[in-house]
């Protein structure tokens, strides 16, 4: 049985964490009613969207919170 390449597992892990992190931002923005645009390393509000301070804080914290949830489940 072949061992997986030493570079593949970290690469896939980082890729999945990035996607999950950005998904947190995306879900937060979508739940606030915005038509979010997502790429591999960025989520943005639609052009011309007005965001109040509370929504901005929720949007900014959603990614790190999703990452912490992922870390919690990875530890289990």
Phi and psi in degrees as a GROMACS rama.xvg file:
@    title "Ramachandran Plot"
@    xaxis  label "Phi"
@    yaxis  label "Psi"
@TYPE xy
-82.4151  141.723  UNK-2
-81.7687  144.105  UNK-3
-64.7714  149.681  UNK-4
-58.9338  137.355  UNK-5
-63.0855  -20.1146  UNK-6
-93.7533  -19.1663  UNK-7
-72.9767  -45.1293  UNK-8
-62.6429  -49.0493  UNK-9
-62.7581  -38.0482  UNK-10
-61.9175  -48.0727  UNK-11
-66.002  -38.9084  UNK-12
-62.5605  -47.368  UNK-13
-64.1285  -40.8823  UNK-14
-60.5989  -44.3653  UNK-15
-67.1795  -38.2606  UNK-16
-65.5743  -41.609  UNK-17
-60.9326  -45.7706  UNK-18
-64.1844  -43.8856  UNK-19
-64.1327  -40.0767  UNK-20
-61.0013  -49.5377  UNK-21
-66.1342  -31.4325  UNK-22
-62.5678  -33.9427  UNK-23
-61.078  -46.2961  UNK-24
-61.7974  -43.5404  UNK-25
-62.1092  -46.4975  UNK-26
-64.745  -39.4508  UNK-27
-62.0544  -47.5814  UNK-28
-65.4024  -40.5545  UNK-29
-66.67  -38.5021  UNK-30
-68.603  -20.0611  UNK-31
-86.5453  -0.256709  UNK-32
95.4044  11.3524  UNK-33
-94.7398  149.5  UNK-34
-89.3527  87.3134  UNK-35
-74.4061  153.166  UNK-36
-116.587  128.519  UNK-37
-125.124  137.156  UNK-38
-126.106  -173.093  UNK-39
-60.3908  -39.531  UNK-40
-123.488  20.0792  UNK-41
-160.077  141.987  UNK-42
-127.159  134.856  UNK-43
-137.446  154.723  UNK-44
-73.885  158.109  UNK-45
-63.5723  152.61  UNK-46
-57.722  134.961  UNK-47
83.5185  3.31324  UNK-48
-73.0304  138.067  UNK-49
-103.289  125.879  UNK-50
-121.561  126.548  UNK-51
-80.6326  172.145  UNK-52
-62.2454  -40.817  UNK-53
-63.8312  -43.9521  UNK-54
-64.0584  -37.6488  UNK-55
-64.9621  -41.3797  UNK-56
-64.1711  -44.3777  UNK-57
-60.4722  -44.9018  UNK-58
-61.6586  -45.2601  UNK-59
-67.6433  -36.3673  UNK-60
-81.2896  -18.9892  UNK-61
-62.6291  -41.4897  UNK-62
-62.511  -54.3469  UNK-63
-60.9296  -34.7057  UNK-64
-65.5374  -40.9707  UNK-65
-63.4096  -38.2033  UNK-66
-65.0801  -41.4819  UNK-67
-63.7782  -38.1009  UNK-68
-62.5305  -42.3543  UNK-69
-62.6366  -42.6074  UNK-70
-63.5222  -41.8487  UNK-71
-58.5154  -46.8969  UNK-72
-71.6525  -27.8608  UNK-73
-69.9075  -32.3854  UNK-74
-71.5586  -33.2605  UNK-75
